Amino acid sequence: MPVQFALPDLGENIESGDVIRILVDVGDSLAEDQTVIELETDKAVIEVPSSVDGTITEILVQQGDTIAVGQPILEVEAGEAPAVEEASPAAEPAPVPQESATAPVVEEAPNTPYSATAPIGAAPVIEEAPPTPTSTDGPVPAAPSTRRLAREIGVDIAQVQGTGPSGRISIDDVKAYSKKLHAARVAAPAAAAPLPDFSQWGAVERQPMTKVREITADRLAQAWATIPQVTQFDKADITSLEKWRAEYGKKAEAAGGKLTPTAILIKVLGIALKVFPQFNASIDIAQREVVYKRYFHIGIAVDTPHGLLVPVVRDVDQKNIIELAVELSELAQKTRERKIGPADMQGGSMTISNVGTMGGTSFTPIVNPPEVAILGVARSQIEPTYIDGQLQPRTHLPLSLSYDHRLIDGADGARFLRWICTALEDPFIALLEG
């Protein structure tokens, strides 16, 4: 009797994907756990294994199709005792998961206004706007300083509901009304303006966005619209560190890795998150809580031909630098070959984005929600530096720290970034304080 094999549940918050390869044909004998299609979803290519065995009588999808969880893929004339896995019912679309990218990029979606569990596609949780006064006849009860603040921030004071005696409007009332207006604008952003007809100026070509680029565009726009981000800049003197890297690099190579600045930064950053726990956190706006994480997983932005992906190196506090160098090399290779899955890009504490091999002196990376900070690394340069009254050539590494200002103050950001610089200049600091 023919049975249908449907797209099974692919993981948390994954609802659909694009078919990029069909690996079977009508008439083939199909074994349980045999890969039938490759599906591009949430920045990863997933091999979908069959849960039935038998002979394929019909293929119900085509290359390029977008299919949802629960949608039939194949029809199979099953054997005597087929092992049929019940497909997950097609539920209402859930929010697209996070990941990325500095990002991001992103990962579990944290990423939203900003619950540690809510995905980045979720709508912001906002309170209803304050009620409009039933009457605006006569003078508005507010002090001159309150009226002046309303004018300066563009609030119509006649629309503010006063909480003082006889409905008197205070400065706090004006600020609260302004915040609710801003939240409403974030929740319902204006539609993008229509583009002009570019062909009137010359030849053009249109190409559809790849799945990776589409998700990246949506998530970065969401992150930029919902996180008040600040970027701090500093430089680390890594002259001694570079000598140490050259001296011990062969040990990493012998183990199968490469002792890159990123591998060292992963270890330093893992220790820094212990010293500054507010950076290893997420904001749950809906519950008005801060979620502090007791694990130390670092996301690494990897440039691939398919777009920017952010795999996660886990438990960096439990691994030495050689181990991290080997794991980083293997993870980067798997990422470029599209052999990582969605689970490999979720659960990060903080992300590192290193563009040093491509050049540049500094940049402002975008926080990868639901993380609250991201570390950007630019190209190191030899610069003249006065030390003990003498001008000496020193190698400096430019660092950029972007963070969520709702949780992290400027002074905290400056201290955190300076600590990282100091730890790179004198690794004993990391051992002493970490």
C-alpha positions in Angstrom: 0.0 0.0 0.0 1.5 3.4 -1.0 2.5 5.7 1.9 3.7 9.3 1.8 6.8 10.5 3.4 6.4 14.2 4.6 9.0 16.7 5.7 9.6 15.9 9.3 10.2 18.4 12.2 13.7 19.9 11.5 14.3 21.5 14.9 13.1 24.4 17.0 11.3 27.2 15.0 12.2 25.8 11.6 9.1 25.7 9.5 10.2 25.5 5.9 13.1 25.4 3.5 14.2 25.4 -0.2 14.8 22.1 -2.0 18.3 22.4 -3.5 18.9 18.7 -4.4 16.7 15.7 -4.9 18.9 12.6 -4.3 16.4 9.8 -5.4 14.4 8.9 -8.5 11.1 7.2 -9.2 11.6 3.4 -9.1 14.5 3.6 -6.6 14.5 1.3 -3.6 14.4 3.4 -0.5 15.9 2.4 2.8 15.0 3.9 6.2 17.5 6.8 7.1 18.6 7.2 3.5 18.9 10.9 2.5 16.2 11.9 0.0 16.7 15.6 -0.4 19.0 18.5 0.7 17.1 21.4 2.1 18.4 24.9 2.6 16.9 26.4 5.7 18.0 29.0 8.3 21.5 29.4 6.8 22.2 25.7 6.8 21.9 22.9 4.3 20.1 20.0 5.9 20.1 16.4 4.7 16.6 15.0 5.1 16.5 11.2 5.8 13.6 9.0 5.0 11.6 7.4 7.8 10.1 4.7 5.5 11.5 2.0 3.2 10.1 0.6 0.0 10.0 1.6 -3.7 9.5 5.2 -4.7 6.4 5.6 -6.9 6.2 9.4 -7.1 8.3 12.4 -6.2 6.0 15.2 -5.0 8.5 18.2 -4.9 10.9 19.7 -7.4 14.3 21.4 -7.1 13.8 25.0 -6.1 10.4 24.4 -4.3 9.9 25.9 -0.9 8.3 23.2 1.3 6.9 23.3 4.8 7.1 20.9 7.7 4.4 18.3 7.2 4.3 18.7 3.4 4.6 15.3 1.5 7.9 14.8 -0.4 7.6 11.2 -1.7 5.1 8.5 -2.3 6.5 5.1 -1.5 5.2 1.5 -2.0 6.2 0.4 1.4 7.6 -3.0 2.3 6.1 -5.5 4.6 6.7 -3.6 7.8 7.5 0.0 6.9 8.8 2.2 9.7 6.7 5.3 9.2 7.5 8.4 11.1 4.4 10.5 11.6 5.1 13.9 10.1 4.6 16.9 12.3 1.4 18.7 11.4 1.7 21.9 9.6 1.2 24.4 12.4 0.8 28.1 12.0 4.0 29.6 10.9 6.4 30.2 13.8 8.9 33.0 13.9 12.1 32.5 12.0 14.9 31.5 14.3 17.8 33.8 15.0 21.3 33.4 14.4 23.1 35.9 13.3 24.6 37.8 12.4 26.7 40.3 13.3 25.9 39.9 12.9 24.9 39.0 12.6 23.8 36.7 13.0 22.8 35.6 14.5 21.3 31.7 16.5 18.5 30.6 18.6 16.5 33.4 18.3 17.0 35.2 20.8 16.9 37.8 19.4 13.9 39.7 19.8 12.5 42.2 21.8 14.4 40.4 23.6 13.4 37.3 25.2 15.9 34.5 25.6 13.4 32.2 24.1 11.5 34.3 21.5 12.8 34.2 18.0 13.9 37.2 16.1 10.9 37.2 13.8 8.5 37.7 16.7 6.6 41.0 17.0 7.9 43.3 19.7 6.0 43.2 23.0 4.7 46.7 23.8 2.2 48.2 26.1 -0.8 49.9 24.7 -0.5 53.6 24.2 -1.8 55.8 27.0 -5.4 56.9 26.7 -6.0 60.1 25.0 -7.6 62.8 27.2 -11.3 63.0 26.7 -11.1 66.8 26.3 -8.4 69.2 25.4 -10.4 72.3 25.9 -8.7 74.9 28.0 -5.1 75.1 29.2 -3.2 71.9 29.6 -2.2 71.4 33.3 1.6 71.2 33.1 4.6 73.2 34.4 6.6 75.3 31.9 9.6 72.9 32.2 7.3 70.0 31.3 5.9 71.9 28.3 9.4 72.7 27.1 10.5 69.1 27.3 7.5 68.0 25.3 8.3 70.6 22.6 12.0 69.5 22.5 11.2 65.8 21.9 8.3 66.4 19.6 5.4 65.3 21.8 2.0 66.9 21.6 1.4 67.6 25.3 -2.3 67.8 24.8 -2.3 64.1 24.0 -0.5 63.1 27.2 -2.5 61.6 30.1 -1.5 63.3 33.3 -1.1 61.2 36.5 -0.8 64.0 38.9 -3.6 65.7 41.0 -6.5 66.8 38.7 -4.7 65.2 35.8 -1.6 67.4 36.0 1.1 66.3 33.5 4.6 65.6 34.9 7.9 65.2 33.1 7.7 61.5 33.7 4.3 61.4 32.0 5.8 63.1 28.9 8.7 60.6 28.8 6.5 57.6 29.3 4.2 58.8 26.4 7.2 59.3 24.2 8.5 55.8 24.9 5.2 54.3 24.0 5.0 56.2 20.8 8.5 54.9 19.9 7.6 51.3 20.7 4.5 51.6 18.5 6.7 52.8 15.6 9.1 49.9 16.0 6.2 47.4 16.1 4.7 48.8 12.9 7.5 50.1 10.7 6.7 52.1 7.7 6.6 50.2 4.4 9.7 50.6 2.2 9.4 53.3 -0.4 8.8 51.9 -3.9 12.0 51.8 -6.1 12.2 53.8 -9.3 12.4 52.1 -12.7 16.2 51.8 -12.9 15.9 50.6 -16.5 15.2 54.2 -17.6 18.9 54.9 -17.0 20.4 51.8 -18.5 20.4 48.0 -18.5 19.6 46.2 -15.2 19.3 42.6 -14.0 17.2 41.3 -11.2 18.1 38.2 -9.2 16.2 36.7 -6.3 17.8 36.9 -2.9 19.3 33.6 -1.6 17.7 32.2 1.5 20.8 33.2 3.5 20.7 36.8 2.3 16.9 37.0 2.9 17.1 35.9 6.5 20.2 38.0 7.1 18.5 41.1 5.8 15.4 40.5 8.0 17.3 39.8 11.1 19.8 42.7 10.8 16.9 45.1 10.2 15.1 43.8 13.2 18.2 44.0 15.4 19.0 47.6 14.2 15.3 48.7 14.8 14.9 47.1 18.3 18.3 47.4 20.0 19.8 50.7 21.1 23.3 50.0 20.1 26.5 51.7 21.1 30.0 50.9 19.7 33.2 51.4 21.7 36.7 51.4 20.2 40.1 50.5 21.6 43.5 49.1 20.6 45.5 46.3 22.1 49.3 46.3 21.9 49.9 42.7 20.7 53.6 43.0 19.9 54.5 40.4 22.6 51.5 38.2 21.7 52.6 38.0 18.0 56.0 36.8 19.1 54.4 34.2 21.3 52.1 33.2 18.5 55.0 32.7 16.1 56.9 30.6 18.7 54.0 28.3 19.6 52.2 28.2 16.3 53.8 24.9 15.2 52.3 23.2 18.2 48.8 24.1 17.0 49.6 23.0 13.5 50.9 19.7 14.8 47.5 19.2 16.5 45.6 20.0 13.3 44.8 23.7 13.9 46.2 27.2 13.4 47.1 29.6 16.2 45.2 32.6 14.8 44.3 35.8 16.8 40.7 34.6 16.7 41.5 31.4 18.5 43.3 33.4 21.2 40.4 35.9 21.4 37.9 33.1 21.9 39.7 32.1 25.1 40.2 35.6 26.3 36.6 36.5 25.6 35.3 33.4 27.5 37.3 34.6 30.6 36.1 38.2 30.1 32.4 36.9 30.3 33.2 35.5 33.7 34.6 38.7 34.9 31.8 40.8 33.4 28.6 38.6 33.6 26.3 41.3 32.3 27.8 40.7 28.9 26.9 37.0 29.1 23.2 37.7 29.3 20.0 38.4 27.4 17.1 40.7 28.0 13.6 39.4 28.4 11.5 42.5 27.8 8.2 40.7 28.2 9.1 39.6 31.7 11.2 42.6 32.6 14.0 40.2 33.5 17.7 39.7 32.6 18.7 36.2 31.8 22.3 35.5 33.0 23.9 32.5 31.3 26.2 30.1 33.2 27.7 28.7 30.0 30.3 30.2 27.8 29.7 29.6 24.0 31.3 32.0 21.5 29.9 32.6 18.0 32.3 33.2 15.2 31.2 35.1 12.1 32.5 33.1 9.0 32.6 34.5 5.5 31.3 31.9 3.0 30.3 32.0 -0.7 26.7 31.7 0.5 26.8 34.6 3.0 27.8 35.3 6.5 27.2 32.3 8.9 27.8 32.2 12.7 28.8 28.8 14.0 29.2 28.5 17.8 32.3 27.2 19.7 31.0 25.7 22.9 32.3 25.6 26.5 35.4 27.7 25.7 36.1 28.0 29.4 36.8 24.3 29.5 39.3 24.1 26.6 42.8 25.3 26.1 43.9 27.5 23.2 45.4 24.6 21.2 42.1 22.8 21.5 40.2 25.9 20.5 42.5 26.5 17.5 41.8 22.9 16.2 38.1 23.2 16.8 37.9 26.6 15.1 39.7 25.3 12.0 37.4 22.3 11.7 34.3 24.4 12.3 35.2 27.1 9.8 35.8 24.4 7.1 32.5 22.7 7.8 30.8 26.1 7.7 32.2 26.9 4.3 31.2 23.5 3.0 27.7 24.0 4.3 28.0 20.9 6.5 26.8 22.5 9.7 23.2 22.4 10.9 21.0 24.9 12.7 21.9 23.5 16.1 25.6 24.4 15.4 24.6 28.1 15.1 22.5 28.5 18.2 23.1 29.2 21.9 26.0 31.7 21.7 26.9 33.9 24.6 28.6 36.5 22.5 30.0 36.8 18.9 33.3 37.7 17.4 33.5 39.2 13.9 37.1 39.4 12.6 37.6 41.2 9.3 41.3 41.6 9.7 42.2 39.5 6.7 40.2 41.8 4.5 41.5 45.1 5.8 40.1 48.2 7.4 40.9 50.1 10.5 37.6 49.7 12.4 33.9 49.0 12.0 30.7 48.9 13.9 29.4 45.3 14.1 25.7 44.8 14.8 24.6 43.0 17.9 23.4 39.4 17.2 20.2 39.1 19.3 19.4 37.7 21.8 23.1 38.3 22.7 23.8 41.8 24.1 27.3 42.4 22.7 29.6 41.6 19.8 33.3 42.0 19.4 34.7 43.3 16.1 38.3 42.8 15.1 40.1 44.8 12.3 43.5 44.4 10.8 46.5 44.8 13.1 49.1 47.5 12.2 52.6 48.5 13.2 52.4 52.0 14.7 55.0 54.2 16.4 54.4 54.4 20.1 56.2 56.4 22.9 57.4 54.0 25.6 59.6 55.4 28.4 60.3 58.5 26.4 61.3 56.6 23.2 59.5 56.0 20.0 59.1 52.3 19.3 57.4 50.3 16.6 54.5 48.3 18.2 51.8 46.1 16.7 48.3 47.3 17.6 45.1 45.4 17.1 41.9 47.6 16.6 38.9 46.3 18.5 35.2 47.4 18.3 32.7 46.5 20.9 29.0 47.0 20.1 26.5 46.4 22.9 22.9 46.7 23.9 22.6 50.0 25.9 19.5 48.8 27.7 21.6 46.5 29.8 25.2 47.8 29.4 26.3 51.3 30.3 29.1 53.1 28.5 31.4 52.8 31.5 30.8 49.0 31.6 31.6 48.8 27.8 34.8 50.8 28.2 36.0 48.6 31.2 35.1 45.4 29.4 37.0 46.3 26.2 40.0 47.7 28.1 40.1 44.4 30.1 40.3 42.4 26.8 43.1 44.7 25.5 45.0 44.3 28.8 44.6 40.5 28.7 46.0 40.4 25.2 48.9 42.5 26.2 49.6 40.6 29.4 48.0 37.1 29.4 48.8 36.8 33.1 45.8 39.1 33.8 43.5 36.6 32.3 44.9 33.8 34.5 44.8 36.0 37.6 41.3 37.3 37.3 39.6 34.6 35.2 
